[in-house]
Amino acid sequence: AARRRAWEGALPPGLGVARALEQAGIPEGALTAWLRDDLKITAHIDQRFTAAAQPTREQALTYYRDHMDEFAVNGVTPEFAAVEAAVRRKLAGDRRAARIAEWMGLLRARAEIRKLR
């Protein structure tokens, strides 16, 4: 139910559920199954890419040194220890996004994709 509400909320203004389903060629009854599959895919992506994207302390420190300005507050750059968790989250997120983009590129190269308006 929460996933359906999120999906409905992401529809472009003026595009109702019935019209979106019609454009996609999806009967109303199949929407729940589609959303369930979407949740499974999301869980798979999290499992496959999140763990692999976790940086070591050294990688996080290198990232911090190369991007210190991103972690400055009011012109003051904190010590690495104070922002290590934030650095790790940022680096892991960047790495995860890059791995997913690479994977999606490989999938797109093998498939025919139609975008709905």
N, CA, C and O of each residue as an XYZ file, in Angstrom:
468
protein
N       0.833     -1.192      0.000
C       0.000      0.000      0.000
C       0.877      1.256      0.000
O       0.597      2.220     -0.713
N       1.943      1.232      0.809
C       2.841      2.394      0.866
C       3.537      2.600     -0.471
O       3.707      3.732     -0.923
N       3.936      1.511     -1.093
C       4.597      1.618     -2.401
C       3.628      2.163     -3.445
O       4.028      2.939     -4.312
N       2.373      1.770     -3.373
C       1.387      2.293     -4.328
C       1.191      3.789     -4.118
O       1.136      4.550     -5.084
N       1.087      4.216     -2.858
C       0.936      5.649     -2.586
C       2.138      6.427     -3.112
O       1.980      7.509     -3.676
N       3.331      5.881     -2.930
C       4.538      6.548     -3.434
C       4.518      6.617     -4.962
O       4.871      7.640     -5.549
N       4.105      5.527     -5.595
C       4.022      5.499     -7.063
C       3.014      6.524     -7.566
O       3.292      7.268     -8.506
N       1.849      6.557     -6.941
C       0.824      7.513     -7.348
C       1.310      8.947     -7.160
O       1.034      9.819     -7.984
N       2.032      9.181     -6.075
C       2.560     10.517     -5.804
C       3.636     10.949     -6.788
O       3.883     12.144     -6.951
N       4.277      9.989     -7.444
C       5.347     10.296     -8.402
C       4.819     10.518     -9.817
O       5.584     10.881    -10.711
N       3.540     10.308    -10.026
C       2.971     10.524    -11.359
C       3.019     12.016    -11.695
O       2.849     12.858    -10.813
N       3.247     12.340    -12.960
C       3.257     13.751    -13.354
C       1.905     14.404    -13.075
O       0.872     13.735    -13.112
N       1.909     15.707    -12.797
C       0.641     16.403    -12.553
C      -0.314     16.215    -13.742
O       0.083     16.328    -14.901
N      -1.546     15.932    -13.429
C      -2.555     15.764    -14.464
C      -2.663     14.351    -15.018
O      -3.609     14.041    -15.742
N      -1.701     13.487    -14.687
C      -1.751     12.105    -15.168
C      -2.282     11.233    -14.043
O      -1.577     10.948    -13.075
N      -3.524     10.818    -14.179
C      -4.137      9.989    -13.155
C      -3.687      8.544    -13.265
O      -3.042      8.145    -14.234
N      -4.039      7.778    -12.260
C      -3.668      6.362    -12.208
C      -4.210      5.606    -13.414
O      -3.477      4.855    -14.058
N      -5.490      5.802    -13.722
C      -6.111      5.071    -14.835
C      -5.390      5.366    -16.146
O      -5.134      4.452    -16.929
N      -5.063      6.621    -16.390
C      -4.388      6.998    -17.640
C      -2.970      6.432    -17.678
O      -2.529      5.947    -18.720
N      -2.257      6.487    -16.567
C      -0.895      5.951    -16.511
C      -0.892      4.457    -16.798
O      -0.046      3.959    -17.541
N      -1.843      3.749    -16.206
C      -1.939      2.311    -16.439
C      -2.298      2.018    -17.890
O      -1.772      1.081    -18.490
N      -3.192      2.819    -18.449
C      -3.567      2.643    -19.851
C      -2.356      2.846    -20.762
O      -2.128      2.056    -21.678
N      -1.585      3.897    -20.512
C      -0.395      4.170    -21.322
C       0.630      3.041    -21.221
O       1.304      2.708    -22.196
N       0.736      2.468    -20.041
C       1.711      1.400    -19.820
C       1.195      0.044    -20.278
O       1.958     -0.919    -20.361
N      -0.101     -0.035    -20.575
C      -0.682     -1.312    -20.968
C      -0.790     -2.273    -19.804
O      -0.708     -3.488    -19.984
N      -0.974     -1.736    -18.618
C      -1.062     -2.551    -17.412
C      -2.488     -2.498    -16.876
O      -2.985     -1.413    -16.576
N      -3.156     -3.639    -16.749
C      -4.492     -3.621    -16.155
C      -4.408     -3.284    -14.662
O      -3.412     -3.585    -14.005
N      -5.445     -2.668    -14.147
C      -5.482     -2.262    -12.729
C      -5.111     -3.423    -11.809
O      -4.388     -3.237    -10.830
N      -5.603     -4.610    -12.122
C      -5.329     -5.766    -11.269
C      -3.864     -6.178    -11.239
O      -3.430     -6.834    -10.292
N      -3.098     -5.807    -12.253
C      -1.678     -6.185    -12.311
C      -0.779     -5.189    -11.589
O       0.406     -5.452    -11.384
N      -1.340     -4.050    -11.205
C      -0.521     -3.014    -10.568
C       0.109     -3.505     -9.270
O       1.291     -3.258     -9.031
N      -0.650     -4.188     -8.437
C      -0.115     -4.689     -7.168
C       1.048     -5.643     -7.395
O       2.065     -5.561     -6.706
N       0.901     -6.543     -8.354
C       1.989     -7.483     -8.660
C       3.210     -6.735     -9.177
O       4.340     -7.075     -8.827
N       2.993     -5.726     -9.999
C       4.104     -4.927    -10.529
C       4.838     -4.203     -9.396
O       6.068     -4.181     -9.360
N       4.071     -3.610     -8.472
C       4.686     -2.907     -7.343
C       5.433     -3.880     -6.427
O       6.495     -3.550     -5.899
N       4.878     -5.075     -6.241
C       5.551     -6.104     -5.434
C       6.881     -6.491     -6.083
O       7.898     -6.623     -5.402
N       6.865     -6.669     -7.396
C       8.111     -6.972     -8.121
C       9.111     -5.831     -7.987
O      10.312     -6.060     -7.848
N       8.611     -4.611     -8.031
C       9.482     -3.448     -7.885
C      10.165     -3.454     -6.518
O      11.350     -3.137     -6.413
N       9.434     -3.809     -5.492
C      10.034     -3.898     -4.156
C      11.093     -4.999     -4.092
O      12.128     -4.832     -3.447
N      10.833     -6.114     -4.756
C      11.813     -7.211     -4.796
C      13.085     -6.756     -5.514
O      14.194     -7.062     -5.078
N      12.916     -6.034     -6.602
C      14.078     -5.535     -7.350
C      14.871     -4.560     -6.493
O      16.101     -4.606     -6.470
N      14.170     -3.682     -5.792
C      14.839     -2.722     -4.913
C      15.643     -3.452     -3.841
O      16.776     -3.072     -3.544
N      15.059     -4.494     -3.265
C      15.772     -5.279     -2.248
C      16.991     -5.962     -2.859
O      18.047     -6.023     -2.231
N      16.851     -6.473     -4.075
C      17.969     -7.118     -4.761
C      19.099     -6.118     -5.014
O      20.268     -6.421     -4.774
N      18.748     -4.941     -5.493
C      19.753     -3.907     -5.765
C      20.470     -3.518     -4.477
O      21.695     -3.391     -4.459
N      19.710     -3.331     -3.401
C      20.334     -2.995     -2.116
C      21.299     -4.089     -1.680
O      22.415     -3.802     -1.247
N      20.869     -5.340     -1.794
C      21.709     -6.462     -1.379
C      22.955     -6.576     -2.252
O      24.052     -6.811     -1.745
N      22.789     -6.410     -3.558
C      23.897     -6.596     -4.495
C      24.903     -5.460     -4.483
O      26.103     -5.701     -4.610
N      24.443     -4.231     -4.333
C      25.319     -3.092     -4.519
C      25.714     -2.347     -3.246
O      26.763     -1.703     -3.219
N      24.921     -2.418     -2.220
C      25.237     -1.654     -1.019
C      26.452     -2.225     -0.291
O      27.358     -1.474      0.069
N      26.487     -3.525     -0.070
C      27.620     -4.126      0.642
C      28.924     -3.946     -0.129
O      29.964     -3.660      0.464
N      28.868     -4.111     -1.433
C      30.070     -3.997     -2.261
C      30.596     -2.568     -2.320
O      31.765     -2.354     -2.643
N      29.754     -1.594     -2.015
C      30.146     -0.190     -2.129
C      30.757      0.370     -0.849
O      31.211      1.514     -0.834
N      30.775     -0.413      0.219
C      31.271      0.094      1.495
C      32.785      0.323      1.441
O      33.545     -0.597      1.138
N      33.215      1.542      1.734
C      34.647      1.854      1.663
C      35.396      1.426      2.922
O      34.825      1.328      4.008
N      36.674      1.177      2.743
C      37.540      0.949      3.896
C      37.829      2.299      4.544
O      37.504      3.346      3.983
N      38.432      2.270      5.707
C      38.784      3.531      6.379
C      39.770      4.317      5.526
O      39.654      5.537      5.410
N      40.733      3.634      4.931
C      41.724      4.312      4.083
C      41.071      4.959      2.868
O      41.415      6.084      2.504
N      40.142      4.265      2.247
C      39.435      4.833      1.096
C      38.623      6.052      1.513
O      38.578      7.049      0.793
N      37.988      5.973      2.668
C      37.213      7.111      3.166
C      38.127      8.296      3.470
O      37.785      9.441      3.175
N      39.277      8.022      4.055
C      40.230      9.096      4.369
C      40.747      9.755      3.093
O      40.875     10.978      3.036
N      41.041      8.965      2.083
C      41.494      9.511      0.802
C      40.401     10.375      0.187
O      40.672     11.463     -0.320
N      39.170      9.888      0.232
C      38.042     10.655     -0.301
C      37.909     11.976      0.452
O      37.725     13.028     -0.161
N      38.002     11.922      1.768
C      37.903     13.125      2.604
C      38.973     14.138      2.215
O      38.684     15.323      2.053
N      40.183     13.677      2.070
C      41.282     14.587      1.710
C      41.055     15.233      0.350
O      41.405     16.394      0.141
N      40.467     14.476     -0.572
C      40.212     15.001     -1.917
C      38.967     15.887     -1.987
O      38.794     16.628     -2.954
N      38.096     15.818     -0.972
C      36.827     16.556     -0.984
C      36.577     17.293      0.329
O      35.430     17.425      0.755
N      37.616     17.763      0.960
C      37.475     18.401      2.275
C      36.469     19.549      2.274
O      35.740     19.738      3.247
N      36.428     20.313      1.184
C      35.521     21.459      1.122
C      34.056     21.049      1.245
O      33.233     21.843      1.700
N      33.719     19.825      0.847
C      32.336     19.354      0.955
C      31.897     19.157      2.403
O      30.703     19.141      2.701
N      32.862     19.008      3.291
C      32.542     18.716      4.687
C      32.756     19.916      5.604
O      32.548     19.820      6.813
N      33.168     21.039      5.034
C      33.382     22.256      5.814
C      32.043     22.824      6.278
O      31.043     22.751      5.565
N      32.042     23.381      7.467
C      30.863     24.025      8.040
C      31.262     25.439      8.416
O      32.153     25.649      9.239
N      30.594     26.406      7.806
C      30.921     27.817      8.039
C      32.401     28.108      7.811
O      33.026     28.861      8.558
N      32.942     27.498      6.774
C      34.330     27.742      6.411
C      35.351     26.982      7.233
O      36.553     27.145      7.024
N      34.900     26.155      8.162
C      35.815     25.385      9.020
C      35.726     23.919      8.629
O      34.645     23.329      8.616
N      36.879     23.339      8.309
C      36.928     21.927      7.945
C      37.188     21.101      9.205
O      38.229     21.250      9.844
N      36.247     20.234      9.559
C      36.424     19.414     10.763
C      37.478     18.323     10.549
O      37.834     17.995      9.417
N      37.953     17.787     11.633
C      38.883     16.653     11.576
C      38.136     15.456     10.995
O      36.919     15.333     11.133
N      38.894     14.581     10.343
C      38.293     13.406      9.716
C      37.476     12.590     10.716
O      36.378     12.140     10.387
N      37.984     12.395     11.914
C      37.289     11.573     12.910
C      35.887     12.104     13.198
O      34.977     11.325     13.482
N      35.707     13.408     13.127
C      34.412     14.011     13.433
C      33.384     13.790     12.323
O      32.178     13.824     12.567
N      33.866     13.565     11.119
C      32.945     13.415      9.982
C      33.111     12.080      9.264
O      32.576     11.892      8.171
N      33.839     11.165      9.864
C      34.119      9.893      9.195
C      32.847      9.174      8.751
O      32.782      8.666      7.631
N      31.842      9.129      9.614
C      30.597      8.434      9.249
C      29.941      9.096      8.036
O      29.458      8.403      7.141
N      29.921     10.415      8.001
C      29.332     11.135      6.862
C      30.150     10.910      5.593
O      29.588     10.772      4.507
N      31.469     10.874      5.728
C      32.339     10.625      4.576
C      32.078      9.231      4.028
O      31.964      9.043      2.817
N      31.983      8.256      4.922
C      31.723      6.878      4.483
C      30.376      6.768      3.773
O      30.264      6.091      2.750
N      29.348      7.436      4.318
C      28.020      7.398      3.681
C      28.069      8.031      2.294
O      27.508      7.488      1.343
N      28.735      9.169      2.177
C      28.825      9.868      0.898
C      29.580      9.024     -0.118
O      29.115      8.849     -1.245
N      30.726      8.507      0.263
C      31.527      7.693     -0.648
C      30.793      6.411     -1.026
O      30.784      6.023     -2.194
N      30.184      5.756     -0.053
C      29.429      4.530     -0.345
C      28.279      4.835     -1.298
O      28.026      4.064     -2.224
N      27.585      5.939     -1.086
C      26.488      6.318     -1.972
C      26.968      6.586     -3.388
O      26.336      6.162     -4.356
N      28.087      7.291     -3.507
C      28.653      7.563     -4.834
C      29.059      6.265     -5.538
O      28.788      6.079     -6.724
N      29.703      5.385     -4.798
C      30.157      4.116     -5.384
C      28.972      3.240     -5.772
O      28.972      2.612     -6.831
N      27.965      3.204     -4.907
C      26.762      2.418     -5.192
C      26.085      2.942     -6.455
O      25.704      2.163     -7.329
N      25.938      4.247     -6.548
C      25.298      4.845     -7.725
C      26.089      4.533     -8.997
O      25.496      4.252    -10.039
N      27.414      4.579     -8.922
C      28.245      4.277    -10.095
C      28.102      2.817    -10.505
O      28.025      2.512    -11.695
N      28.066      1.919     -9.538
C      27.912      0.491     -9.848
C      26.540      0.201    -10.445
O      26.419     -0.596    -11.376
N      25.518      0.840     -9.916
C      24.171      0.644    -10.452
C      24.093      1.201    -11.863
O      23.509      0.570    -12.744
N      24.675      2.377    -12.093
C      24.667      2.974    -13.439
C      25.378      2.069    -14.440
O      24.916      1.901    -15.568
N      26.487      1.494    -14.032
C      27.221      0.571    -14.914
C      26.365     -0.655    -15.226
O      26.271     -1.079    -16.378
N      25.750     -1.214    -14.204
C      24.884     -2.393    -14.364
C      23.703     -2.066    -15.269
O      23.367     -2.850    -16.156
N      23.072     -0.917    -15.051
C      21.937     -0.516    -15.875
C      22.360     -0.322    -17.330
O      21.606     -0.662    -18.242
N      23.543      0.213    -17.554
C      24.051      0.369    -18.912
C      24.185     -0.971    -19.610
O      23.839     -1.107    -20.783
N      24.688     -1.958    -18.887
C      24.807     -3.299    -19.456
C      23.430     -3.894    -19.760
O      23.243     -4.541    -20.791
N      22.475     -3.673    -18.864
C      21.117     -4.180    -19.097
C      20.468     -3.488    -20.291
O      19.823     -4.133    -21.117
N      20.643     -2.175    -20.374
C      20.063     -1.429    -21.495
C      20.628     -1.886    -22.836
O      19.917     -1.912    -23.841
N      21.885     -2.239    -22.845
C      22.522     -2.686    -24.090
C      21.920     -4.005    -24.574
O      22.007     -4.335    -25.757
N      21.313     -4.751    -23.661
C      20.750     -6.059    -24.012
C      19.239     -6.043    -24.199
O      18.654     -7.071    -24.539
N      18.596     -4.903    -23.987
C      17.129     -4.893    -23.987
C      16.559     -3.767    -24.837
O      17.229     -2.783    -25.151
N      15.313     -3.948    -25.189
C      14.548     -2.870    -25.826
C      13.751     -2.189    -24.736
O      12.981     -2.835    -24.026
N      13.931     -0.880    -24.600
C      13.271     -0.152    -23.517
C      12.357      0.913    -24.127
O      12.754      1.672    -25.011
N      11.128      0.940    -23.628
C      10.183      1.968    -24.049
C       9.902      2.863    -22.859
O       9.522      2.385    -21.791
N      10.090      4.167    -23.042
C       9.785      5.121    -21.985
C       8.360      5.625    -22.142
O       7.918      5.945    -23.245
N       7.658      5.690    -21.036
C       6.283      6.173    -21.036
C       6.278      7.658    -20.713
O       7.101      8.134    -19.930
N       5.375      8.366    -21.301
C       5.273      9.813    -21.017
C       4.189     10.082    -20.030
O       3.955     11.236    -19.669
